[in-house]
Amino acid sequence: MIKVAELKDLPSIMKLVARVINQVAGTPESAWNINYPNQEIIANDIRSQALYVYQEKTIQGIITLTGDTEEYSMISWKYSSGPFLVLHRLCVDPQHQGTGIAKRLITFAEDMAKEKGCESLQLDIYPYNSKARNLYEQHGFIYAGTMSRPNRGKFLCYEKPL
């Protein structure tokens, strides 16, 4: 059900992303818009084999998992003595939200991080995205600090020890 994405999946993934963007359009909860995440970002995730899809008959959710990110060096992470995995761009098709797909993707990320010998999972969230904050907090993620991104604003950083 969860597999590494391929370039042939790009059109389906971009349609899913567009549905998510349309769902949150005009609301303050999301940093996602017509400029982010764009096709170039998603294609780069696929090329680097960092993007995974949750697929039954169709692609219903995605998650990107990467290694260390320079942006995160400004945060005083509690679990930073060992390697970590960074979770980006988790989303579930609006037609399938509330069915446990996000939980499966988070569990997948945790399992992958453990297999790679990581000490923690790290991520950042747009501060007004209360649904994402609640989701991650329910799954054991702990607030670690705030960072700023040029042209995108402030983001809340969270980590989960493994």
N, C-alpha and C positions, 0 to 999 in steps of 0.2 A: 504493500500500500504506500510506503514511503520509499522513494528512490531518488537518486541524483538526477537533476533535470538535464535535458539535452536541448541543443539549439532548435530541434524540430518542435519542442514544447513552447518556444517563445511566443508564438501568436496566442496560444491558449492562456499562457501566464499573463500576457499583457491584457487580455480581455478580463481575466479575473481581477487584476489590479485596477482596471478601469471601473469595474462594478463596485469595488471597495471605495475608490475615490468618489464615485457618484453617490454612494451611500453617505459619505461624510461631508460632501460638498456644502460649503456655506456654514459649517459648524466649527466652533473653536477647538473641538476635541482632537483634530488630526493635523499633523504636519504634511500629510500626503495631499498632493494636488496634481495638476497637469504637468508640472515640472519634476516632481519627485514622487515615487521612483520612476524614472523614465526608461525607455527601451534600452538605452546604452548601459545604464546601471545594471538592469536585469540581465542583459546579454553578457556583461562582464562577469556577473555572478555565475552564470552558466558556464562560460569558458573556463573559469577557474575551478569549476566543479565544487562550488560552495553553496549552490542553490539546490534545495530538495523540494520535491512535490509530494503532496498527499493526493493520491489518485485512486479512485474506484473506477467508475466508467469514465469520469472526466476529472480534470485537475480541480480539486476542491480547496486546496490550501498550499501555501508555500512557506519556506523558512530558509534563511541564508545563515550559514555558520562559517565563521572565519577565525583565523588566529589573531595574534596580537594586533592592535590598532594604535597608531601613534597618538591619535586624539585622546585616548584613555590614559595617557601617561600623566595627565594633570590631576587625576583623581587619586585620592588616598584610599586605595582598595584595602579591605581588611584581609582578603585572601589573595595575596599577591606574591607569595614566596615561590609558587610553582607555576607551571603553565596554565593557561585558561583558554576557553573558547568563547567567542563573541557571537551573540545571537542578534541578527538583524532581520528586518522586513518580514516578520511573521504576519501572515494574513490568511483569512478564511473567506471563501466566497460567501456573500451575504445570504444566499439561498441555503447554505449549510452551517451557518453560525448557530451555536447552541447545541451542537451534536457531538461535542467532545474532540473535534479535530485539532483545535488549538492545544488541548491537553496532550494529545498523541504526539504532536510536533515538538512540544516542550520536552516530553519524556524521551523522544528520539534524540533531541539535542543533549540531554543529560547523559543518556547511554553512550552516545558518540564521544562526549567529553571524557567520560570515565574510561572508555576504551583507549583513548589517546593519553591517558595518564594525567588529565587536567585536574587542577585543584578546585576550579570554580568555573561557572558560567557568568558572563557579564553582558550587560545590555544597556541601552539608553532609551528613554521614553520621552515623547513630547509631554511637557508638564500638564497640559489640559486634557490629556487622553486618560480619563479616569477608568474607562473599561480596561485598557491595557495595564494600568497600574494595579487595579484590582486583580486581574488575571495573574500577573506575575507575583504579586504579594501572596495570593492564595497558593501559589506553587513554591513558596519558600524563598523568594528573592527579597533581598534586604537593600534598603536605600543606602547608597555609598557616597553620594555627592552630586553636584551640579556642574555641567560644563556648557560652554557656548560654542556654537558652530557659526562661522561666517555666513551671513545671508540667510540663516535659518533660525537663529535664536538660541534660547537656553533649552537644555535637555537634562532630565533626571537620570542618574546612573544607578543601576542596581546590579547586585551580584548574588549568586547562590553558591554556597559551599557544596562540594560533592563528597 
